[in-house]
């Protein structure tokens, strides 16, 4: 593909460019002044990045220097080089003339997105593939084509990963949801050039839109206006209509938001299409939404043969809810939330469902990737946003709360989560999916080139990151650690309680501080504080109320994990007060386990710590980044997942005790390779809080009397057996010794593997 020179406008003196930009709105191009004349090329850190070879498809877009708009399309050409999965693609098409061209032709291109546009230097796009070099607004014809193995269509999107330092979150969400939902967008990572300049790694994807291979929607007909329809719950930037019901600000609907509305935007048909459709189509679409909402408020709303189940595909809504909660997507339910349905006539004739369904879209600031609305937390529910953050004008629709009042819905959701966890959401499979995607981006150098172009990891501020990674591997490790913690939270609430047996691990070397006073003066019997106000814990023999137990045995409120604290008159903690400070705790006896538990606390705010596992064979595993909450938690702020509550503290400078006992210990766990001996753990403080690690424990195989929960009936998917240790920890494969095998039908048997 020959890259044409930029337009003469861009070769003019800079003062003339701005004069033209100011005058053009007067001549009917009022949107031009809102765009950056060089298509944001000036925001690149390095404008001369080259792609010698890559394993990702290479996309060349040429708009001839035209300023790309947000509200109207510009004409361009696109060429995609893709020699096949696993094959090398070359950026120099002249030196490598025999490469496979996946697509080459005319396109209509514009910018897209709301916060993904406004808060990003790398801009996302929408494009239409065209039959000729005439834009559709000028009478040109769109052309449906397959791209990168995705089925034919003429409307495509380029997601521009920016705040997502892994560049994985959207695609990960789609891949996890695809086996469960009727339709989820397909997507492919690629590297993009615009007018000869490298703009980094993008995701070329299907948009949530009608099309034979997408939502498969027909236009409304005069003899049946009950569908096909597609709406999105969103900001209401475009023409929209509102719900007839106020958003709830309590689980039972006793409190409602008086000043906010649930807003539905028209997608298919969109607002411009109603003029060409049968009279009353717009009102009919609104009526279908209102009827769905009315069903949730009817007297018989829980009727299993009627009620809201007549209006929505319950399993589709459950799948959306699980995807939203697993990823803690702070936009979930209330923004970029797509609902679609087919008409009743079509349902009768084709044997399809005419109820409202859901699909997935927009997960770039999910998966622990937002520093507001608790987006980085692993221990809260996103559906509770209306109660936790009452002043947002884009609230969660009331019917998500209504469904959670239905015990049958909650039971079905728990069953579905069990099914997920036996399939592609099993911990090892999910993390393997993350690793595979990350390997795809790193193997051919795409991640490094994207960093060269944009300098993401050296920036001091990117909205709305809660964690700033040092490099790509660090970003992936943070994601994986967050996922591990989130899975534990969901399992705790959605799965039957697991039965595990743990044993404390004693530390031979690594404790660097004494943070527990066993006698007075505390300044002589401690060596470090837990927070900036010079406070430490104290032992029960010094003061029973709020003291740590005299026998130093701790049983966590989380799954009754057992810990043994170090003696109080010696160093008894790994104290990390500085950003970047690290320490290694070496165990007295190496251990084989599937899960390591870590007990600690934090002062001066919550601490973010990264965990590295060190094995006897010399190998190491980065186990991810974890959050330890601040130790000061009063009763009304307890979240139910604290390991120990109601502890007190003592001032090291004057021996005064805390006025009340509201301090806590917290624990978390990390997965371990059970086939290797774990010898030590390295903890690194990634925050400016004071992190204090106080004990370790591990799953062991002492208890053989396990009562496994069976898989609920009604599952339609073929599932593989699940393998557990006798302690109840799930394994990726059987190992030497006794294994518990649970079949998809719920039957359980014990298998002894001798080697």
Secondary structure, DSSP 8 states (H G I E B T S, - for coil): -------GGGGS-HHHHHHHHHHHGGGT-TTGGGS-TTTTGGG-S-TT---SEESSEEEEEE-TT----SSS-EEEEEEEE---TTS-EES-TTTSTT--EEEEEEEEEEE--SHHHHT-SS--EEEEEBSSSS-GGGT--B--EEETTEEEESEEEEE--SS-TTS-HHHHHHHHHHTTSS----EEEEEEEETTEEEEEEEEEE-S--STTTT-----BTTB-S--EEEEES---SSEEE-SS--BSSTTSSSB-SS---EEEEEES-GGGGGGS-TTHHHHHHHHHHHHHHHHHSTTTT-TTSGGGGTB-HHHHHHHHHHHHHHT-TTTTTSSEEEEE--HHHHHHHT---SBEE-----TT-SS--SSTTTT-SSS-GGGHHHH-TT-SS---HHHHHHHT-HHHHHHHHHHHHHHHHTTTSHHHHHHHHHHHHHHHHHTSHHHHHHHHH-GGG-S--TT-SS--SSHHHHHHHHHHHHHHHHHHHHHHHS-----EEEEE-EEE---B--EESSSSHHHH----SSTT-EEEEBTTT-STT-B-TT-EEE-TTTT-EEE---TTS--BEEE-STT-EEEEEEEEEE--SEEEEEEEEESS-EEEEEEEEETTS-EEEEEEEEE-BSB--GGG--S--SEEEE--EETTT--B-SS--EEEEEEEEE--TTS-EEEEEEEE-SSSEEEEEEEEEEES-----------S---S----EEE-TTS-EESS--SEEEEEE-TTS-EEEEEE--
